[in-house]
Amino acid sequence: MRFKPSEAALCGRVAGWERWRKMRRGRDPIPKRLWAAAAAVAREHGINPTSKALHLELKKLKEFVQSARATKRTVPPTPQFVELMTPPTVSECVIELEGRHGKMRIQWRGMTAADLAQLSRMIIEQTRFRSRRR
């Protein structure tokens, strides 16, 4: 069973509605702030008692309460923390070797530690192989 809206809950809102009713011209539409106040009371005390207390059309108040609920559900929460991902940096390596037979320069982009280890092994093996042949 629903309770009737208390006088304390409605006194400020009824006064706002009464002021608006006295000041309006002809068939002015009800301002959104008043609909929002009525919807807040209706969510707490029920749509039917609120519509009776504020002299509102039940169907319109019900539609406004439902649309306000739908709007609240569709609004995503604001993030508390945002992590900005930076693209990985491309590492660059330049190896210059100088020996009896000349100079060699190797320039390599996007190299990892494993790539550098493999390249070093290959160079060392080549130099060992050449030194054995002589």
C-alpha positions in Angstrom: 0.0 0.0 0.0 1.3 3.4 -0.9 1.3 6.3 1.5 0.0 9.7 0.7 2.7 12.3 0.1 3.4 14.0 3.3 2.7 17.7 3.7 6.4 18.3 4.3 7.4 16.6 1.1 4.9 18.5 -1.0 4.7 22.0 0.7 7.6 23.5 -1.3 6.6 21.8 -4.5 2.9 22.6 -4.3 3.8 26.3 -3.7 6.0 26.2 -6.8 3.1 24.7 -8.8 0.6 27.2 -7.4 2.9 30.2 -8.3 3.3 28.9 -11.8 -0.4 28.4 -12.3 -1.1 32.0 -11.2 1.7 33.4 -13.4 1.1 31.4 -16.6 -0.5 32.9 -19.7 -3.2 30.9 -21.3 -2.1 27.3 -22.1 1.7 27.6 -21.5 3.4 24.2 -21.3 4.5 23.1 -17.8 8.2 23.9 -17.3 10.6 21.0 -17.2 11.8 22.0 -13.7 8.3 21.5 -12.3 7.9 18.2 -14.1 11.2 17.1 -12.6 10.1 18.1 -9.2 6.8 16.2 -9.6 8.7 13.2 -10.9 10.9 13.2 -7.8 7.9 13.2 -5.5 6.2 10.5 -7.6 9.2 8.3 -7.4 9.2 8.6 -3.6 5.4 8.6 -2.9 3.8 7.1 -6.0 2.5 8.5 -9.2 -1.2 8.4 -8.4 -1.1 10.2 -5.0 1.3 12.8 -6.5 -0.9 13.5 -9.5 -3.8 14.0 -7.2 -2.0 16.3 -4.8 -0.5 18.4 -7.6 -3.6 18.2 -9.9 -1.7 16.7 -12.8 -2.8 14.3 -15.5 -1.8 10.8 -14.3 -0.7 9.5 -17.8 1.6 12.5 -18.4 3.2 12.3 -15.0 3.7 8.5 -15.5 5.4 9.1 -18.9 7.7 11.7 -17.4 8.7 9.5 -14.5 9.5 6.6 -16.9 11.4 8.8 -19.3 13.5 10.3 -16.5 14.3 6.7 -15.4 15.3 5.7 -18.9 17.5 8.7 -19.3 19.3 8.0 -16.1 20.0 4.4 -17.1 21.5 5.3 -20.5 23.9 7.9 -19.2 27.3 6.1 -18.9 29.2 6.7 -15.7 32.1 9.2 -15.9 35.4 7.5 -15.7 37.4 8.1 -12.5 40.7 7.2 -14.1 41.8 7.3 -17.8 44.9 5.6 -18.9 46.4 7.0 -22.1 48.3 4.3 -24.0 51.3 5.5 -26.0 52.4 3.6 -29.1 55.5 1.6 -28.5 58.7 3.4 -29.5 60.7 1.9 -32.3 64.2 1.2 -31.2 67.1 1.9 -33.5 70.5 0.4 -33.4 73.6 1.3 -35.3 76.6 -1.1 -35.2 79.9 0.0 -36.8 82.7 -2.6 -37.2 86.1 -1.8 -38.4 88.8 -4.3 -39.3 91.7 -5.1 -41.6 89.5 -5.5 -44.6 87.4 -2.3 -44.1 84.4 -0.9 -42.3 80.9 -2.3 -41.9 77.9 -0.4 -40.7 74.6 -2.1 -39.7 71.6 0.1 -39.0 68.6 -1.7 -37.6 65.1 -0.4 -36.6 62.7 -2.2 -34.4 65.2 -4.4 -32.8 64.6 -6.4 -29.6 67.2 -7.7 -27.2 66.8 -11.2 -28.8 67.5 -9.8 -32.2 70.6 -8.1 -31.1 71.8 -11.3 -29.4 71.2 -13.3 -32.6 73.1 -10.7 -34.7 76.0 -10.7 -32.3 76.2 -14.5 -32.5 76.2 -14.4 -36.3 79.0 -11.8 -36.4 81.1 -13.7 -33.9 80.7 -17.0 -35.7 81.6 -15.3 -39.1 84.8 -13.8 -37.6 85.8 -17.1 -36.0 85.2 -19.0 -39.3 87.3 -16.5 -41.3 90.1 -16.5 -38.7 90.3 -20.3 -38.9 90.6 -20.3 -42.7 93.7 -18.2 -42.6 
